[in-house]
Amino acid sequence: MRRRRWRRLRLRFGRAVSLSRRSLTFKLIGGFVVLIFIPMLAIILISSYVYNYNQKSNYISSLNVMVNQAADQLSMYIKDMKYLSEIPLNDAEIMQELHDNAIHNRNYYFDLRTQGILMSFMESTLFYKKEISSVVVFDMAGRSINKLRDTDINLAADFNPVGERWYPALIAAEGESVLLPRHRLKLVGEERYMDVISVGKALRDYNGSFEPVAGILISLKVEELAPLFQALNVVNRQRTIVIDEEGQFIYDSGGAADHSSLIAAQVLDDSGDVKANQLNIGGESYVRTRTVVSETGWSVISFFPKKELNVSNTTTTIYALLLMSGCVLIALSVSVWFAVRLTLPIKRLSATMKRVQQGNLHMKLRRGDKNEIFQISHEFNKMIKKINGLIRMLFVAQLKQKEAELNALKLQIHPHFLFNTLESIHMMAELNDDADTSRMARMLGKFYRYYITENTNETVSLKKELDHLTSYVELQKIRFGNRFAWEVQFDERLYACEILKFVFQPIVENAIVHGLADTPAGGLLSLSGTVSGQTAQFRIRDNGCGMTSRQLTELRAKLEGAAVTKQETAAQERDIQTVETGGLGMGNVNERLKLYYGDAYGLSVESEEGACTCVTLTLPLQAKDGAFALELLRK
């Protein structure tokens, strides 16, 4: 069952493909689509590739600019912090208090006056730079005072700057500001810390020994760098990190993670080429950009998975392909409209030609646009008009020819009958000097009177034709001494039908001369009429000597030959119709019927040797106006 269905599907598909190969519409549409689709696809793909490549380059270039800007801003932060760390040196009051505190070493804590002066300095520092998170001032004994921007947190009470790991770097700097990488400040509470980057400076006593008398630590929360670098993260899974010269992480936009595989990224050379700015992390390709923060040696590195940028480019390609699909659909619609508009007149012309081929010569193509197809349609209409004219001329010529042929056939019949009748009268006058001669002369006159008065019409009513035939049969009965009887049997309603003149008389003459002439007595000649559909069948039957099978075959061949040899010359027709018996016979009648009514009508003969002969005439039922006379049969 499945094989049959599969075979049917293949056959249908094959037929569709075969039909499409022959269809001009399909070829035009396919050609338009191919011509539009292939160049457009090539343009879209090439443009998408160039756009994607340029987009990558432009994005990385833009990212480099943004990273440089972020690094510059971070550098400004650090410069500002260094500047703020220099302010105490220029403030004599602050330095005097720190000098006195170092010399007298009075308390474990700064006294109130010193605290007030330093607190004022720290508040102004926080006010000057809002990104600063904390300011710490301490002496060499570890005593400190601090100010934090967040009021809800404080440094732990046991916080001792002297014990921090960055303290030696401040002392070793000999009064220069030192940038401290990421480190922690301990806060009040259990295990609470604040991750910061700081600028520290040892304040030297320039009024005395030039030895450090105090230190200042200005710190910036690492979280405060987030607004600076988060603006760089415009691609999914993009991260920005800041690393110091030793590879220690200062800031990571992605949060805490194992960055050991990223440390090598900072040593890559920046050549400006996209390919050179690629690295591999954990088996995944990343695109990165790197810049160095001036005066610090820190590196700002921003990187993201390469496939994320490709996703953005793929989206652009998809949109481009969707746009191309829309354009192709529009082009397809236009091409279908154009192809249909172009091929529809051709299809109409083909359909009209088929109708004309089937015999409808009244078809006419309507006019359209004045193009080449219009010219073909115009010439086709002219050709149909000319063909109709020629057919009318040929039809008239054939009618004239038929009329001439019918007249010629009638002229052959009348002299022959006149000759036979006069010969009979002559013989009767010699043999019998009685009243029969007068009777025959009277019937002969009646016979010719019918011919002369009805000569203008080709057809007469069946009743008149039977009256004429009866006159002829009566003459023949007198001639042959009443050796046969005459019977007419059919419905009298057929009398109103029209029939071609002189169709019965030659056949009756054949029956008398060839069938009943040698019968001594008891001969019977009958005429019957029946109706079959829209045709009438008249049978002329005699019980004479009949015909042999050979004679019947030859007669039928002559009748069939008369139907096929209509266009033979008059001399050839006379040769065919001249037989040993001298009877013009059935050939003329059969040809007249076919010429007048058509090849569907005519004579047929049945005969049995020594028994009988039956001739059947098949005619259409026609009234006087030529229409079918079925209504007459219903009366």
C-alpha positions in Angstrom: 0.0 0.0 0.0 2.8 2.4 0.9 4.6 1.5 -2.3 1.6 2.4 -4.3 1.2 5.7 -2.6 4.9 6.5 -3.0 4.6 5.6 -6.7 1.6 7.9 -7.1 3.4 10.7 -5.4 6.4 10.2 -7.7 4.1 10.2 -10.8 2.4 13.3 -9.7 5.7 15.0 -9.0 7.0 13.9 -12.3 3.9 15.3 -14.1 4.2 18.6 -12.3 7.9 18.8 -13.2 7.1 17.9 -16.8 4.3 20.5 -17.0 6.5 23.1 -15.4 9.2 22.5 -18.0 6.7 23.1 -20.8 5.0 26.1 -19.0 6.3 29.5 -20.3 4.8 31.1 -17.2 6.8 28.9 -14.9 10.0 29.5 -16.9 9.5 33.3 -16.8 8.8 33.2 -13.0 11.7 30.9 -12.4 14.0 33.1 -14.5 12.9 36.3 -12.7 13.4 34.6 -9.3 16.8 33.3 -10.1 18.0 36.6 -11.7 16.8 38.5 -8.6 17.5 36.0 -5.9 21.1 35.0 -6.7 22.5 38.5 -7.1 20.6 39.7 -4.1 21.8 36.8 -2.0 25.4 37.4 -3.1 25.1 41.1 -2.3 23.5 40.3 1.2 26.2 37.8 2.0 29.1 39.9 0.9 27.7 43.0 2.5 27.0 41.0 5.7 30.6 39.7 5.8 32.1 43.1 5.2 29.7 44.7 7.7 30.4 42.1 10.3 34.2 42.4 9.8 34.0 46.2 9.9 31.7 46.0 12.9 34.2 43.8 14.8 37.0 46.2 13.9 35.0 49.3 14.8 33.7 47.8 18.0 37.2 46.8 19.1 38.5 50.2 18.1 35.7 51.9 20.0 36.4 49.6 22.9 40.1 50.6 22.9 39.0 54.2 23.0 36.6 53.6 25.8 39.2 51.6 27.8 41.7 54.4 27.3 39.2 56.9 28.5 38.5 54.7 31.6 42.2 54.3 32.2 42.7 58.1 31.9 39.9 58.7 34.3 41.3 56.2 36.8 44.7 58.0 36.4 43.0 61.3 37.2 41.5 59.8 40.3 44.9 58.7 41.5 46.5 62.1 40.6 43.8 63.8 42.6 44.4 61.5 45.5 48.2 62.2 45.3 47.4 65.9 45.2 45.2 65.7 48.3 48.0 63.8 50.1 50.3 66.8 49.5 48.0 69.3 51.1 49.1 68.7 54.8 52.6 69.6 53.9 51.4 73.0 52.7 49.3 73.6 55.9 51.6 75.0 58.6 49.0 74.4 61.3 48.6 70.7 60.5 52.4 70.2 60.3 53.0 72.1 63.6 50.4 69.9 65.4 52.0 66.7 63.9 55.5 68.0 64.9 54.4 68.7 68.5 52.7 65.4 68.7 55.9 63.6 67.5 58.2 65.5 69.9 56.2 65.4 73.1 54.5 62.0 72.5 52.0 63.1 75.0 49.1 60.7 74.7 48.2 57.4 73.3 45.8 59.4 71.1 45.9 62.7 69.4 44.7 65.5 71.6 41.5 67.3 71.0 43.1 70.3 69.3 45.0 68.0 66.9 41.9 65.9 66.3 39.9 68.9 65.4 42.5 70.3 63.0 43.0 66.9 61.3 39.2 66.2 61.2 38.6 69.5 59.4 41.3 68.5 56.8 39.7 65.0 56.3 36.2 66.4 55.9 37.4 68.9 53.3 39.2 66.1 51.5 36.1 64.0 51.3 34.1 67.0 50.2 36.6 67.8 47.4 36.6 64.3 45.9 33.3 62.4 46.3 34.8 59.1 45.1 37.2 59.0 48.1 36.0 56.5 50.7 38.2 57.2 53.7 41.1 59.4 54.9 43.4 58.2 57.7 46.1 60.2 59.4 48.6 58.4 61.7 51.9 59.0 63.5 54.9 56.8 63.7 53.7 55.3 67.0 50.6 53.8 65.3 48.1 56.4 66.7 45.5 57.3 64.1 42.5 59.3 63.3 40.2 58.5 60.4 37.1 59.8 58.6 34.9 57.5 56.4 32.3 58.7 53.9 29.9 56.0 54.9 28.7 57.0 58.4 27.4 53.5 59.2 30.9 51.9 59.2 34.1 52.6 61.1 37.6 51.3 61.1 38.3 48.8 63.8 39.7 50.1 67.0 42.8 47.9 66.8 43.6 49.1 63.3 47.4 50.0 63.4 48.8 51.3 60.2 52.3 50.7 61.3 51.7 47.0 61.3 50.2 46.9 57.8 52.3 45.4 55.0 52.2 48.6 52.9 53.8 50.7 55.8 57.4 50.0 54.9 56.8 51.1 51.3 55.6 54.5 52.6 58.7 55.0 54.8 61.0 53.8 52.0 59.5 56.4 49.5 61.3 59.2 51.5 58.3 61.6 51.4 57.0 60.7 47.9 53.3 59.6 47.4 53.0 55.9 47.0 50.2 54.1 45.1 49.1 51.1 47.1 47.4 48.3 45.2 44.3 46.6 46.3 44.4 45.9 50.0 42.0 45.7 52.9 41.0 48.0 55.8 39.6 46.3 58.8 36.2 47.5 59.9 34.3 47.4 63.2 32.7 44.0 63.4 33.7 40.4 63.1 35.5 39.6 59.8 34.5 42.9 58.2 36.9 44.5 55.7 36.8 47.2 53.1 38.7 46.5 49.8 40.4 49.7 48.7 43.1 51.2 46.6 45.0 53.9 48.3 47.6 56.7 48.0 49.9 56.9 51.0 52.5 59.4 52.0 54.9 59.8 54.9 54.8 63.4 56.2 58.4 64.5 57.0 59.2 67.1 59.6 60.7 69.9 57.4 61.0 72.1 60.5 63.3 69.8 62.4 65.0 66.5 61.6 63.4 65.9 58.3 62.3 62.5 59.6 58.8 61.2 59.1 56.5 62.4 61.9 53.2 61.1 60.5 51.5 59.4 57.5 48.4 59.9 55.5 46.3 57.3 53.7 43.7 58.3 51.2 41.6 55.3 50.1 39.1 54.6 47.3 36.7 51.7 47.5 37.2 49.2 44.8 33.4 49.3 44.3 33.7 52.9 43.4 35.5 51.9 40.1 32.4 50.0 38.9 30.7 53.0 37.3 34.0 53.7 35.6 34.3 50.3 33.9 30.8 48.9 33.7 30.0 51.3 30.8 32.5 49.2 28.9 30.5 46.0 29.3 28.1 46.2 26.3 28.5 42.6 25.1 27.2 39.6 26.9 29.8 38.0 29.2 32.2 40.9 28.7 34.5 41.6 31.7 36.9 44.3 32.5 39.8 43.8 35.0 42.5 46.1 36.4 45.9 44.4 37.2 48.9 45.9 38.7 52.5 45.4 37.5 52.9 42.2 39.5 49.7 40.7 38.1 47.7 41.2 41.2 44.0 42.0 40.6 42.8 45.4 41.6 39.3 45.4 40.1 37.2 42.8 38.3 33.7 43.6 36.9 32.8 40.0 36.9 33.3 39.5 40.6 35.7 37.2 42.4 37.0 34.3 40.2 40.1 32.4 39.3 41.9 34.7 37.0 45.2 32.9 36.8 44.7 32.1 33.1 44.2 35.8 32.3 47.4 37.1 33.8 49.2 36.4 30.5 46.9 38.8 28.6 48.6 41.9 30.1 52.0 41.0 28.4 50.5 40.8 24.9 51.6 43.5 22.5 48.9 45.7 21.1 49.5 45.8 17.4 46.1 47.2 16.6 45.1 44.1 14.6 41.9 42.3 15.5 43.6 38.9 15.3 46.5 40.0 17.5 43.9 41.0 20.2 42.6 37.5 20.6 43.4 35.0 23.4 42.3 31.6 24.5 40.9 31.1 28.0 39.8 27.6 29.1 39.6 26.5 25.5 37.3 29.4 24.5 38.4 32.2 22.2 38.2 35.7 23.6 38.6 39.1 22.0 40.5 41.5 24.3 41.8 45.1 24.5 44.4 46.4 26.9 45.8 49.7 28.0 48.1 50.9 30.7 47.1 53.5 33.3 49.6 56.3 33.0 52.0 56.9 36.0 50.9 53.6 37.6 51.9 50.7 35.4 48.5 49.2 36.0 46.8 47.5 33.1 43.1 47.8 32.2 42.0 44.7 30.2 38.5 44.3 28.7 37.7 40.9 27.1 34.6 39.0 25.9 33.9 35.7 24.2 34.3 36.0 20.4 31.1 34.1 19.8 29.1 36.7 21.6 30.1 39.3 19.1 29.4 36.8 16.3 25.9 36.4 17.8 25.3 40.1 17.3 26.7 39.8 13.8 24.5 36.7 13.2 21.5 38.7 14.2 22.3 41.4 11.7 22.8 38.7 9.0 19.4 37.2 9.9 17.7 40.5 9.6 19.4 41.1 6.3 18.2 37.7 5.1 14.7 38.4 6.3 14.9 41.7 4.4 16.1 39.8 1.3 13.3 37.3 1.7 10.8 40.1 1.8 12.4 41.6 -1.3 12.3 38.2 -3.0 8.6 37.8 -2.2 7.9 41.2 -3.6 10.0 40.4 -6.7 8.2 37.0 -7.0 4.8 38.7 -6.8 5.8 41.2 -9.5 7.3 38.5 -11.6 4.1 36.4 -11.3 2.0 39.4 -12.2 4.3 40.2 -15.2 4.5 36.5 -16.3 0.7 36.1 -16.1 0.1 39.4 -17.9 2.6 38.3 -20.6 1.4 34.7 -21.0 -2.4 35.2 -20.6 -2.9 36.6 -24.1 -0.8 33.7 -25.5 -3.0 31.2 -23.6 -6.2 32.9 -24.9 -4.8 32.8 -28.4 -4.0 29.1 -28.0 -7.5 28.3 -26.5 -9.1 30.3 -29.4 -7.1 28.3 -31.9 -8.2 25.1 -30.4 -11.9 26.2 -30.6 -11.3 27.2 -34.2 -9.7 23.8 -34.8 -12.9 22.2 -33.4 -15.0 24.0 -36.0 -16.0 27.2 -34.2 -15.1 29.8 -36.8 -16.9 32.7 -35.0 -14.3 33.1 -32.3 -12.6 36.5 -32.0 -9.8 37.6 -29.7 -10.4 40.8 -27.7 -7.8 43.5 -28.0 -5.3 44.3 -25.3 -2.1 46.3 -25.1 -0.7 47.3 -28.5 2.3 45.0 -28.4 3.6 42.1 -30.4 0.9 39.8 -29.0 -1.7 42.3 -30.0 -0.4 42.2 -33.5 -0.6 38.4 -33.6 -4.2 38.6 -32.2 -5.1 41.2 -34.8 -3.7 39.1 -37.6 -5.4 36.0 -36.2 -8.8 37.8 -36.3 -8.2 38.9 -39.8 -7.3 35.3 -40.8 -10.5 34.0 -39.2 -12.6 36.6 -41.0 -11.0 35.7 -44.3 -11.5 32.0 -43.6 -15.2 32.6 -42.9 -15.4 34.5 -46.2 -13.8 31.7 -48.1 -16.0 29.1 -46.4 -19.1 31.1 -47.4 -17.9 31.4 -50.9 -17.1 27.6 -51.0 -20.5 26.9 -49.5 -22.4 28.9 -52.1 -20.3 27.3 -54.8 -21.1 23.8 -53.5 -24.8 24.7 -53.4 -24.6 25.9 -57.0 -22.8 22.7 -57.9 -25.4 20.5 -56.2 -28.2 22.4 -57.9 -26.6 21.9 -61.3 -26.0 18.2 -60.5 -29.6 17.7 -59.4 -30.9 19.4 -62.6 -28.6 17.2 -64.7 -29.9 14.1 -63.0 -33.6 15.1 -63.5 -32.9 15.8 -67.2 -31.5 12.3 -67.5 -34.7 10.8 -65.9 -37.4 12.6 -67.8 -36.4 11.9 -71.4 -35.8 8.2 -70.6 -39.3 7.8 -69.0 -40.9 9.7 -71.9 -39.2 7.3 -74.4 -40.4 4.2 -72.6 -43.9 5.5 -72.2 -44.3 6.5 -75.8 -42.9 3.1 -76.8 -45.5 1.4 -74.7 -48.3 3.5 -76.2 -47.0 2.7 -79.7 -47.0 -1.0 -79.0 -50.5 -0.8 -77.5 -51.9 1.2 -80.4 -50.7 -1.5 -82.8 -51.8 -4.5 -80.9 -55.0 -3.2 -79.2 -57.3 -0.8 -80.9 -59.3 -0.1 -77.7 -60.0 2.3 -74.8 -56.8 1.4 -72.9 -54.8 3.5 -75.2 -56.9 6.5 -74.3 -56.5 5.8 -70.6 -52.7 5.5 -70.9 -52.5 8.8 -72.7 -54.6 10.4 -70.0 -52.4 9.2 -67.2 -49.3 10.1 -69.2 -50.6 13.7 -69.5 -51.3 13.8 -65.7 -47.8 12.5 -65.1 -46.2 15.3 -67.1 -48.5 17.9 -65.7 -47.2 17.1 -62.2 -43.6 17.5 -63.4 -44.3 20.8 -65.2 -46.3 22.4 -62.4 -43.9 21.4 -59.5 -40.7 22.0 -61.4 -39.9 25.2 -59.5 -39.5 23.4 -56.2 -37.0 20.7 -55.2 -39.3 19.1 -52.6 -43.0 18.3 -52.5 -45.3 16.8 -50.0 -45.3 13.1 -49.6 -49.0 12.9 -50.7 -48.3 14.6 -54.0 -45.3 12.4 -54.6 -47.5 9.3 -54.0 -50.2 10.6 -56.4 -47.6 11.0 -59.1 -46.1 7.5 -58.3 -49.6 6.0 -58.5 -50.1 7.4 -62.0 -46.8 5.9 -63.0 -47.6 2.5 -61.5 -51.1 2.5 -63.2 -49.4 3.1 -66.6 -47.0 0.2 -65.9 -49.8 -2.1 -64.8 -51.6 -1.4 -68.2 -48.3 -2.0 -70.0 -47.7 -5.4 -68.3 -51.3 -6.5 -68.3 -52.0 -6.3 -64.6 -49.5 -9.0 -63.8 -48.8 -7.4 -60.4 -50.7 -5.7 -57.7 -49.8 -2.3 -56.0 -50.0 -1.6 -52.3 -49.3 1.5 -50.1 -49.0 1.0 -46.3 -48.0 3.8 -44.0 -49.5 6.3 -41.6 -51.4 9.1 -43.3 -49.8 11.6 -40.9 -46.6 11.3 -43.0 -48.4 12.9 -45.9 -47.6 16.3 -44.5 -43.8 15.7 -44.6 -41.8 17.1 -47.4 -39.8 14.8 -49.7 -37.4 15.2 -52.6 -39.1 14.8 -55.9 -38.8 11.7 -58.1 -37.1 9.5 -55.5 -39.7 6.6 -55.7 -40.3 6.4 -59.4 -36.8 5.1 -60.5 -36.8 2.5 -57.8 -40.4 1.3 -58.6 -39.4 1.2 -62.3 -36.4 -1.0 -61.4 -38.7 -3.3 -59.4 -41.2 -3.6 -62.3 -38.7 -4.0 -65.1 -36.1 -6.2 -63.4 -38.2 -8.0 -60.8 -41.8 -8.4 -62.0 -41.5 -8.2 -65.8 -41.0 -11.9 -66.2 -43.6 -12.9 -63.6 -46.7 -14.3 -65.4 -49.1 -13.4 -62.6 -49.5 -12.9 -58.9 -46.8 -10.2 -58.6 -46.9 -7.8 -55.7 -45.3 -4.4 -55.5 -45.6 -2.5 -52.1 -44.6 0.8 -50.5 -44.5 1.2 -46.7 -43.3 4.0 -44.5 -42.2 4.0 -40.9 -40.6 6.5 -38.5 -37.4 5.9 -36.5 -36.4 8.8 -34.3 -36.1 11.9 -36.6 -35.8 9.9 -39.7 -38.4 8.3 -42.0 -37.7 4.9 -43.7 -39.6 4.0 -46.9 -39.4 0.4 -48.2 -40.2 -0.6 -51.8 -40.6 -4.3 -51.9 -41.4 -6.8 -54.8 -41.8 -10.5 -54.9 -40.0 -10.9 -58.2 -37.0 -12.8 -59.3 -34.6 -11.1 -56.9 -30.8 -10.9 -57.4 -28.0 -13.2 -57.1 -25.4 -12.5 -54.4 -22.9 -11.3 -57.0 -25.5 -8.9 -58.5 -26.4 -7.6 -55.0 -22.7 -7.1 -54.2 -22.0 -5.2 -57.4 -25.1 -3.0 -56.9 -24.1 -2.2 -53.3 -20.6 -1.3 -54.6 -22.1 1.1 -57.1 -24.3 2.7 -54.5 -21.2 3.2 -52.2 -19.2 4.4 -55.1 -21.8 7.0 -55.9 -21.3 8.4 -52.4 -17.6 8.7 -52.6 -17.3 9.9 -56.2 -19.4 13.0 -56.0 -16.9 15.1 -57.8 -16.4 12.9 -60.8 -17.3 14.3 -64.2 -20.7 13.9 -65.8 -19.3 11.5 -68.4 -17.9 9.2 -65.7 -21.3 9.2 -63.9 -23.1 8.2 -67.1 -20.7 5.3 -67.6 -21.4 4.1 -64.1 -25.1 4.4 -64.4 -25.5 2.8 -67.8 -26.3 -0.9 -67.3 -27.4 -3.7 -69.6 -31.0 -3.2 -68.7 -30.9 0.5 -69.6 -32.3 1.5 -66.2 -30.9 4.7 -64.7 -31.9 3.0 -61.5 -31.0 3.6 -57.9 -27.5 5.1 -58.4 -29.0 8.5 -59.5 -31.6 8.5 -56.6 -29.0 7.5 -54.0 -26.7 10.3 -55.2 -29.5 12.9 -55.2 -30.5 12.0 -51.7 -26.9 12.3 -50.4 -26.3 15.5 -52.3 -29.5 17.1 -50.9 -29.8 15.7 -47.4 -26.2 14.6 -46.6 -24.1 11.4 -46.4 -26.1 10.0 -43.5 -29.1 9.4 -45.8 -29.6 7.4 -48.9 -30.5 3.9 -50.2 -29.9 0.4 -48.9 -30.8 -2.9 -50.8 -31.7 -6.3 -49.6 -32.5 -9.2 -52.0 -33.0 -12.9 -52.1 -32.6 -14.7 -55.4 -35.9 -16.1 -56.7 -37.9 -14.6 -53.8 -37.9 -10.8 -53.4 -36.0 -7.5 -53.4 -36.4 -4.7 -50.8 -35.0 -1.2 -51.3 -35.0 1.1 -48.2 -34.9 4.9 -48.5 -33.7 6.7 -45.3 -34.8 10.4 -45.2 -35.0 13.1 -42.6 -38.4 14.1 -41.3 -38.9 17.6 -42.6 -41.7 20.0 -42.8 -42.2 22.5 -45.6 -39.8 25.1 -44.0 -37.1 22.5 -43.7 -37.4 21.9 -39.9 -37.9 18.5 -38.3 -41.5 17.4 -38.5 -41.8 15.7 -35.2 -44.7 17.9 -34.2 -46.6 16.6 -37.2 -46.2 13.1 -35.9 -47.8 14.1 -32.6 -51.0 15.3 -34.2 
